[in-house]
Amino acid sequence: MLRPKNATRLIILAAMGLALALGYAAAQQGERGQTSYMPVDITESFASLMARLSAAKPSVEQEHNALLNERYDLGDHPAQGVTMDRGKPLQEGVRVKLPAGMTWDGLAAMSPDQIRDQNLFPKGFYPLPHPKHQEGGFVFPHFVIDAIKQQDGRALTRFDIDFDLPDHFLAEFPPAIYLTPRPELGDVSQGRLVSLTNYYQLFNGLLTPRQLEGLRLLLTPFPQQQFNATEDRRTEVASQGAACFDCHSNGHQNGATHLAPDTRPQQFRHRIKTISLRGLNIQRLFGSQRALKTVEDFTEFEQRTAYFDGDIVIARKRG
């Protein structure tokens, strides 16, 4: 038998699920995009583009932060006695804000039609927009940017947007690494961020030559939509690109975000957060947005989609 609180939660979830489904169905009747492709021939100079987007950055961030604060309680509310590997507290509490004057019990007592008609569906359950949804692309937390800059000398700072979520909601950094065949070693990262400049020192003697080469590839930067050498990049200095472990720090995740490449037009694409690679060795299907049978298929698909927003034409230009 369900406890009253559990029953209330189920009623709320059922009502919200139906309301969201109705809203999603209505959204599908929206405007069709004019084209599926991004422009290839950029006529604006890089200096002009950088100046224009840098000037627009404060207003873009102000609008996005207003949306976040309207939807969520972003305060630092650490759970007592519950931490990550190195002591960073986990957050607790309900963070979605309700419309003014509404309570969770009041919402549970309403029908899905009433929630929809009175526009009382909590906005925190709508898809979370990208910090710059009209463009998307990789956006990294500041601590990842600082660490990569210090260790490898690469700049992952975008001049048009910064990461949006507070640090206390993100995984501790750098994450610990535990090797399945050698659990007695504990955290083999030694509390450091694994990068192209230290991976050999950290793992030589622990991994096989084949595994070391695989790790090197995961740490090697490749051209990406916003981080590359073309005139429409989003970094001040031309860049070699981004590496797999820029998002999957130490094989885990760091909160880095971008947009799923699987739909058009742009406003229908949804934000995704980097997932952890822990446990990859026992998975049979791969991908947060799709089910691919092998890691090899997934990496090829990811290179063509996440790295270039699903546009095979622009991928050729980027290299």
C-alpha positions as a Markdown table, in Angstrom:
| # | Residue | x | y | z |
|---|---|---|---|---|
| 1 | Met | 0.0 | 0.0 | 0.0 |
| 2 | Leu | 1.3 | 3.4 | -0.9 |
| 3 | Arg | 2.1 | 5.9 | 1.8 |
| 4 | Pro | 0.2 | 9.3 | 1.4 |
| 5 | Lys | 3.4 | 11.2 | 0.4 |
| 6 | Asn | 4.3 | 8.5 | -2.2 |
| 7 | Ala | 0.7 | 8.6 | -3.6 |
| 8 | Thr | 0.8 | 12.4 | -3.9 |
| 9 | Arg | 4.1 | 12.2 | -5.8 |
| 10 | Leu | 2.7 | 9.6 | -8.2 |
| 11 | Ile | -0.4 | 11.8 | -8.8 |
| 12 | Ile | 1.8 | 14.8 | -9.4 |
| 13 | Leu | 4.1 | 12.9 | -11.8 |
| 14 | Ala | 1.2 | 11.4 | -13.7 |
| 15 | Ala | -0.5 | 14.8 | -14.1 |
| 16 | Met | 2.8 | 16.5 | -15.1 |
| 17 | Gly | 3.5 | 13.7 | -17.6 |
| 18 | Leu | 0.2 | 14.2 | -19.4 |
| 19 | Ala | 0.4 | 18.0 | -19.3 |
| 20 | Leu | 3.9 | 17.8 | -20.8 |
| 21 | Ala | 2.8 | 15.4 | -23.4 |
| 22 | Leu | -0.1 | 17.7 | -24.4 |
| 23 | Gly | 2.3 | 20.6 | -24.5 |
| 24 | Tyr | 4.8 | 18.7 | -26.6 |
| 25 | Ala | 2.1 | 17.6 | -29.1 |
| 26 | Ala | 1.0 | 21.2 | -29.5 |
| 27 | Ala | 4.6 | 22.3 | -30.0 |
| 28 | Gln | 5.0 | 19.8 | -32.9 |
| 29 | Gln | 2.6 | 22.0 | -34.9 |
| 30 | Gly | 5.2 | 24.9 | -34.8 |
| 31 | Glu | 7.0 | 26.5 | -37.6 |
| 32 | Arg | 9.1 | 24.4 | -40.0 |
| 33 | Gly | 12.7 | 25.4 | -40.4 |
| 34 | Gln | 13.9 | 26.9 | -43.6 |
| 35 | Thr | 17.0 | 24.8 | -43.9 |
| 36 | Ser | 18.7 | 21.9 | -42.2 |
| 37 | Tyr | 22.2 | 23.2 | -42.9 |
| 38 | Met | 24.4 | 25.9 | -41.4 |
| 39 | Pro | 26.0 | 28.5 | -43.7 |
| 40 | Val | 29.4 | 27.5 | -45.0 |
| 41 | Asp | 30.6 | 30.7 | -46.6 |
| 42 | Ile | 31.1 | 33.2 | -43.9 |
| 43 | Thr | 31.4 | 36.8 | -45.2 |
| 44 | Glu | 31.8 | 38.6 | -41.9 |
| 45 | Ser | 35.4 | 39.0 | -40.7 |
| 46 | Phe | 36.4 | 37.3 | -37.5 |
| 47 | Ala | 37.2 | 40.6 | -35.8 |
| 48 | Ser | 33.7 | 41.8 | -36.6 |
| 49 | Leu | 32.1 | 38.6 | -35.5 |
| 50 | Met | 34.0 | 38.5 | -32.2 |
| 51 | Ala | 33.2 | 42.1 | -31.4 |
| 52 | Arg | 29.5 | 41.6 | -32.2 |
| 53 | Leu | 29.0 | 38.4 | -30.2 |
| 54 | Ser | 31.1 | 39.7 | -27.2 |
| 55 | Ala | 29.0 | 42.8 | -27.0 |
| 56 | Ala | 25.8 | 40.7 | -27.0 |
| 57 | Lys | 27.1 | 38.3 | -24.3 |
| 58 | Pro | 25.9 | 40.3 | -21.2 |
| 59 | Ser | 22.3 | 40.5 | -22.5 |
| 60 | Val | 22.3 | 36.8 | -23.5 |
| 61 | Glu | 23.5 | 35.7 | -20.1 |
| 62 | Gln | 21.1 | 38.1 | -18.3 |
| 63 | Glu | 18.1 | 36.6 | -20.1 |
| 64 | His | 19.2 | 33.1 | -19.5 |
| 65 | Asn | 20.0 | 33.6 | -15.8 |
| 66 | Ala | 16.5 | 35.2 | -15.3 |
| 67 | Leu | 15.0 | 32.1 | -16.7 |
| 68 | Leu | 17.0 | 29.8 | -14.4 |
| 69 | Asn | 16.1 | 31.9 | -11.3 |
| 70 | Glu | 12.5 | 31.9 | -12.3 |
| 71 | Arg | 12.4 | 28.1 | -12.6 |
| 72 | Tyr | 14.8 | 26.9 | -9.9 |
| 73 | Asp | 16.2 | 27.4 | -6.4 |
| 74 | Leu | 19.9 | 27.6 | -7.2 |
| 75 | Gly | 21.1 | 28.1 | -3.7 |
| 76 | Asp | 23.8 | 26.0 | -2.0 |
| 77 | His | 22.0 | 23.5 | 0.3 |
| 78 | Pro | 24.4 | 20.7 | 1.0 |
| 79 | Ala | 23.1 | 17.4 | 2.4 |
| 80 | Gln | 24.5 | 16.6 | 5.8 |
| 81 | Gly | 26.9 | 13.7 | 6.0 |
| 82 | Val | 26.7 | 12.8 | 2.2 |
| 83 | Thr | 29.7 | 13.6 | 0.1 |
| 84 | Met | 31.5 | 12.6 | -3.1 |
| 85 | Asp | 34.9 | 10.8 | -3.1 |
| 86 | Arg | 37.0 | 13.8 | -2.0 |
| 87 | Gly | 34.4 | 15.4 | 0.3 |
| 88 | Lys | 32.4 | 17.7 | -1.9 |
| 89 | Pro | 28.8 | 17.7 | -0.5 |
| 90 | Leu | 25.9 | 16.5 | -2.4 |
| 91 | Gln | 22.9 | 18.9 | -2.8 |
| 92 | Glu | 19.5 | 18.2 | -1.3 |
| 93 | Gly | 16.0 | 19.5 | -1.5 |
| 94 | Val | 13.3 | 20.2 | -4.1 |
| 95 | Arg | 14.7 | 22.9 | -6.5 |
| 96 | Val | 11.8 | 23.4 | -8.9 |
| 97 | Lys | 9.8 | 26.5 | -8.1 |
| 98 | Leu | 6.0 | 26.4 | -8.2 |
| 99 | Pro | 3.8 | 29.2 | -9.5 |
| 100 | Ala | 3.0 | 31.9 | -7.0 |
| 101 | Gly | 0.4 | 30.8 | -4.4 |
| 102 | Met | 0.6 | 27.1 | -5.5 |
| 103 | Thr | 1.6 | 24.1 | -3.3 |
| 104 | Trp | 2.6 | 20.6 | -4.3 |
| 105 | Asp | -0.5 | 19.2 | -2.5 |
| 106 | Gly | -2.6 | 21.7 | -4.3 |
| 107 | Leu | -1.1 | 20.7 | -7.7 |
| 108 | Ala | -1.6 | 17.0 | -6.9 |
| 109 | Ala | -5.3 | 17.7 | -6.3 |
| 110 | Met | -5.8 | 19.1 | -9.8 |
| 111 | Ser | -6.4 | 17.3 | -13.1 |
| 112 | Pro | -4.0 | 17.5 | -16.0 |
| 113 | Asp | -6.6 | 19.6 | -17.9 |
| 114 | Gln | -6.8 | 22.1 | -15.0 |
| 115 | Ile | -3.0 | 22.3 | -14.8 |
| 116 | Arg | -2.8 | 23.0 | -18.5 |
| 117 | Asp | -5.7 | 25.4 | -18.7 |
| 118 | Gln | -4.5 | 27.5 | -15.7 |
| 119 | Asn | -0.9 | 27.4 | -16.9 |
| 120 | Leu | 0.3 | 25.9 | -13.6 |
| 121 | Phe | 2.7 | 23.4 | -14.9 |
| 122 | Pro | 6.0 | 24.1 | -13.1 |
| 123 | Lys | 8.4 | 25.6 | -15.6 |
| 124 | Gly | 11.3 | 23.8 | -13.9 |
| 125 | Phe | 10.0 | 20.6 | -15.6 |
| 126 | Tyr | 10.2 | 22.0 | -19.1 |
| 127 | Pro | 13.4 | 21.2 | -21.1 |
| 128 | Leu | 16.3 | 23.3 | -19.8 |
| 129 | Pro | 17.6 | 25.6 | -22.6 |
| 130 | His | 21.2 | 25.8 | -23.5 |
| 131 | Pro | 23.0 | 28.9 | -22.2 |
| 132 | Lys | 22.8 | 30.2 | -25.8 |
| 133 | His | 20.1 | 28.0 | -27.3 |
| 134 | Gln | 20.0 | 29.8 | -30.7 |
| 135 | Glu | 23.5 | 28.5 | -31.3 |
| 136 | Gly | 24.4 | 25.7 | -28.9 |
| 137 | Gly | 27.8 | 24.1 | -28.9 |
| 138 | Phe | 30.2 | 22.9 | -26.2 |
| 139 | Val | 30.3 | 25.1 | -23.1 |
| 140 | Phe | 32.7 | 24.1 | -20.3 |
| 141 | Pro | 32.7 | 25.1 | -16.5 |
| 142 | His | 35.3 | 27.5 | -15.5 |
| 143 | Phe | 37.3 | 25.0 | -13.5 |
| 144 | Val | 37.7 | 22.7 | -16.5 |
| 145 | Ile | 38.8 | 25.7 | -18.7 |
| 146 | Asp | 41.4 | 26.7 | -16.1 |
| 147 | Ala | 42.8 | 23.2 | -15.6 |
| 148 | Ile | 43.2 | 22.5 | -19.3 |
| 149 | Lys | 44.8 | 25.9 | -19.9 |
| 150 | Gln | 47.3 | 25.4 | -17.1 |
| 151 | Gln | 48.2 | 21.8 | -18.1 |
| 152 | Asp | 47.9 | 21.7 | -21.9 |
| 153 | Gly | 48.0 | 25.4 | -22.8 |
| 154 | Arg | 44.6 | 25.1 | -24.7 |
| 155 | Ala | 41.9 | 27.7 | -24.4 |
| 156 | Leu | 38.3 | 26.4 | -24.0 |
| 157 | Thr | 36.9 | 29.9 | -23.2 |
| 158 | Arg | 34.1 | 31.1 | -25.5 |
| 159 | Phe | 33.9 | 34.8 | -26.0 |
| 160 | Asp | 30.1 | 34.7 | -26.6 |
| 161 | Ile | 28.9 | 32.8 | -23.6 |
| 162 | Asp | 29.9 | 31.2 | -20.2 |
| 163 | Phe | 28.7 | 28.1 | -18.4 |
| 164 | Asp | 25.5 | 28.8 | -16.5 |
| 165 | Leu | 25.1 | 26.4 | -13.5 |
| 166 | Pro | 26.7 | 27.0 | -10.1 |
| 167 | Asp | 29.6 | 24.8 | -9.1 |
| 168 | His | 27.9 | 23.3 | -6.1 |
| 169 | Phe | 25.5 | 21.4 | -8.5 |
| 170 | Leu | 28.4 | 19.8 | -10.4 |
| 171 | Ala | 30.5 | 16.7 | -9.8 |
| 172 | Glu | 33.7 | 17.2 | -7.8 |
| 173 | Phe | 36.7 | 18.0 | -9.9 |
| 174 | Pro | 38.9 | 16.3 | -10.9 |
| 175 | Pro | 37.0 | 13.0 | -10.5 |
| 176 | Ala | 38.6 | 9.9 | -9.0 |
| 177 | Ile | 39.6 | 7.0 | -11.3 |
| 178 | Tyr | 39.3 | 3.4 | -10.2 |
| 179 | Leu | 40.6 | 0.6 | -12.4 |
| 180 | Thr | 38.4 | -2.5 | -12.5 |
| 181 | Pro | 41.3 | -5.0 | -12.7 |
| 182 | Arg | 43.3 | -3.2 | -10.0 |
| 183 | Pro | 40.8 | -2.1 | -7.2 |
| 184 | Glu | 43.5 | -2.3 | -4.6 |
| 185 | Leu | 45.2 | 0.8 | -6.1 |
| 186 | Gly | 42.4 | 3.1 | -5.2 |
| 187 | Asp | 42.3 | 6.4 | -7.0 |
| 188 | Val | 44.9 | 6.1 | -9.8 |
| 189 | Ser | 44.5 | 9.7 | -10.9 |
| 190 | Gln | 46.3 | 10.8 | -7.7 |
| 191 | Gly | 43.9 | 13.7 | -7.4 |
| 192 | Arg | 45.0 | 15.1 | -10.8 |
| 193 | Leu | 43.2 | 15.9 | -14.0 |
| 194 | Val | 44.4 | 13.4 | -16.7 |
| 195 | Ser | 45.5 | 15.3 | -19.8 |
| 196 | Leu | 47.8 | 14.8 | -22.8 |
| 197 | Thr | 50.7 | 16.2 | -20.8 |
| 198 | Asn | 50.6 | 13.8 | -17.8 |
| 199 | Tyr | 48.7 | 10.6 | -18.9 |
| 200 | Tyr | 51.9 | 8.6 | -19.7 |
| 201 | Gln | 53.4 | 9.4 | -16.4 |
| 202 | Leu | 50.3 | 8.4 | -14.5 |
| 203 | Phe | 49.4 | 5.2 | -16.4 |
| 204 | Asn | 52.7 | 3.8 | -17.8 |
| 205 | Gly | 53.0 | 0.4 | -16.0 |
| 206 | Leu | 49.3 | 0.2 | -15.2 |
| 207 | Leu | 47.8 | -0.1 | -18.6 |
| 208 | Thr | 48.7 | -2.1 | -21.7 |
| 209 | Pro | 50.3 | -0.4 | -24.7 |
| 210 | Arg | 47.0 | -0.7 | -26.5 |
| 211 | Gln | 45.1 | 0.9 | -23.6 |
| 212 | Leu | 47.7 | 3.7 | -23.4 |
| 213 | Glu | 47.2 | 4.5 | -27.0 |
| 214 | Gly | 43.4 | 4.5 | -26.6 |
| 215 | Leu | 43.8 | 6.9 | -23.6 |
| 216 | Arg | 46.0 | 9.2 | -25.7 |
| 217 | Leu | 43.3 | 9.4 | -28.4 |
| 218 | Leu | 40.7 | 10.3 | -25.8 |
| 219 | Leu | 43.0 | 13.2 | -24.7 |
| 220 | Thr | 43.9 | 14.4 | -28.2 |
| 221 | Pro | 42.0 | 17.5 | -29.4 |
| 222 | Phe | 40.1 | 17.4 | -32.7 |
| 223 | Pro | 38.3 | 20.3 | -34.5 |
| 224 | Gln | 34.9 | 21.0 | -33.1 |
| 225 | Gln | 32.1 | 23.5 | -34.1 |
| 226 | Gln | 33.1 | 26.3 | -31.7 |
| 227 | Phe | 36.7 | 25.3 | -31.1 |
| 228 | Asn | 38.7 | 25.2 | -34.4 |
| 229 | Ala | 40.8 | 27.3 | -36.8 |
| 230 | Thr | 38.0 | 28.7 | -39.0 |
| 231 | Glu | 36.8 | 32.3 | -39.1 |
| 232 | Asp | 33.5 | 31.4 | -37.4 |
| 233 | Arg | 34.9 | 29.8 | -34.3 |
| 234 | Arg | 34.0 | 31.0 | -30.8 |
| 235 | Thr | 37.5 | 31.3 | -29.3 |
| 236 | Glu | 39.7 | 34.3 | -29.6 |
| 237 | Val | 42.7 | 32.2 | -30.7 |
| 238 | Ala | 42.5 | 29.6 | -33.4 |
| 239 | Ser | 42.3 | 26.2 | -31.7 |
| 240 | Gln | 43.2 | 22.6 | -32.3 |
| 241 | Gly | 39.8 | 21.7 | -31.0 |
| 242 | Ala | 38.3 | 19.8 | -28.1 |
| 243 | Ala | 39.2 | 16.3 | -26.7 |
| 244 | Cys | 36.8 | 13.6 | -25.5 |
| 245 | Phe | 38.1 | 14.0 | -22.0 |
| 246 | Asp | 37.5 | 17.7 | -22.0 |
| 247 | Cys | 33.9 | 16.8 | -21.4 |
| 248 | His | 34.5 | 13.4 | -19.8 |
| 249 | Ser | 37.1 | 14.5 | -17.2 |
| 250 | Asn | 39.0 | 11.5 | -16.0 |
| 251 | Gly | 36.5 | 9.3 | -17.7 |
| 252 | His | 33.6 | 10.7 | -15.7 |
| 253 | Gln | 31.8 | 14.0 | -16.4 |
| 254 | Asn | 32.1 | 17.6 | -15.4 |
| 255 | Gly | 28.8 | 19.2 | -16.3 |
| 256 | Ala | 29.9 | 20.4 | -19.8 |
| 257 | Thr | 26.8 | 20.9 | -22.0 |
| 258 | His | 25.8 | 21.2 | -25.6 |
| 259 | Leu | 22.7 | 20.5 | -27.8 |
| 260 | Ala | 21.5 | 17.2 | -29.1 |
| 261 | Pro | 22.0 | 17.1 | -32.9 |
| 262 | Asp | 19.1 | 14.9 | -33.6 |
| 263 | Thr | 16.4 | 17.3 | -34.7 |
| 264 | Arg | 15.7 | 20.6 | -36.6 |
| 265 | Pro | 14.8 | 23.5 | -36.5 |
| 266 | Gln | 17.2 | 24.9 | -33.9 |
| 267 | Gln | 14.7 | 25.7 | -31.2 |
| 268 | Phe | 13.5 | 22.1 | -31.1 |
| 269 | Arg | 17.0 | 20.7 | -30.2 |
| 270 | His | 17.3 | 20.0 | -26.5 |
| 271 | Arg | 20.1 | 20.5 | -24.1 |
| 272 | Ile | 22.2 | 17.5 | -23.0 |
| 273 | Lys | 24.8 | 17.1 | -20.2 |
| 274 | Thr | 27.9 | 15.1 | -20.6 |
| 275 | Ile | 27.3 | 11.6 | -19.2 |
| 276 | Ser | 29.8 | 9.6 | -17.2 |
| 277 | Leu | 31.9 | 6.9 | -18.9 |
| 278 | Arg | 32.0 | 4.8 | -15.7 |
| 279 | Gly | 30.6 | 1.4 | -16.2 |
| 280 | Leu | 31.1 | 1.5 | -20.0 |
| 281 | Asn | 32.8 | -1.9 | -19.9 |
| 282 | Ile | 29.5 | -3.6 | -19.0 |
| 283 | Gln | 27.2 | -1.7 | -21.3 |
| 284 | Arg | 25.6 | -3.3 | -24.4 |
| 285 | Leu | 24.1 | -0.1 | -25.8 |
| 286 | Phe | 25.9 | 3.2 | -26.1 |
| 287 | Gly | 24.7 | 6.9 | -26.3 |
| 288 | Ser | 22.6 | 9.2 | -24.2 |
| 289 | Gln | 20.3 | 10.0 | -27.1 |
| 290 | Arg | 20.4 | 6.8 | -29.1 |
| 291 | Ala | 21.2 | 3.1 | -28.8 |
| 292 | Leu | 24.3 | 2.1 | -30.7 |
| 293 | Lys | 25.8 | -1.4 | -30.6 |
| 294 | Thr | 29.5 | -0.7 | -30.3 |
| 295 | Val | 31.7 | 2.0 | -28.9 |
| 296 | Glu | 33.3 | 2.3 | -32.3 |
| 297 | Asp | 30.0 | 3.2 | -33.9 |
| 298 | Phe | 29.2 | 5.6 | -31.1 |
| 299 | Thr | 32.5 | 7.5 | -31.4 |
| 300 | Glu | 32.1 | 7.9 | -35.1 |
| 301 | Phe | 28.5 | 9.1 | -34.7 |
| 302 | Glu | 29.6 | 11.4 | -31.9 |
| 303 | Gln | 32.3 | 12.9 | -34.0 |
| 304 | Arg | 29.9 | 13.7 | -36.8 |
| 305 | Thr | 27.1 | 15.0 | -34.5 |
| 306 | Ala | 28.0 | 16.4 | -31.1 |
| 307 | Tyr | 31.3 | 17.8 | -32.5 |
| 308 | Phe | 29.6 | 19.4 | -35.6 |
| 309 | Asp | 25.9 | 19.8 | -34.6 |
| 310 | Gly | 24.9 | 16.9 | -36.9 |
| 311 | Asp | 25.9 | 18.8 | -40.0 |
| 312 | Ile | 28.2 | 16.7 | -42.2 |
| 313 | Val | 28.8 | 19.6 | -44.6 |
| 314 | Ile | 30.3 | 21.9 | -42.0 |
| 315 | Ala | 32.3 | 19.0 | -40.6 |
| 316 | Arg | 34.3 | 18.9 | -43.8 |
| 317 | Lys | 35.1 | 22.6 | -43.5 |
| 318 | Arg | 36.2 | 22.3 | -39.9 |
| 319 | Gly | 38.5 | 19.3 | -40.7 |
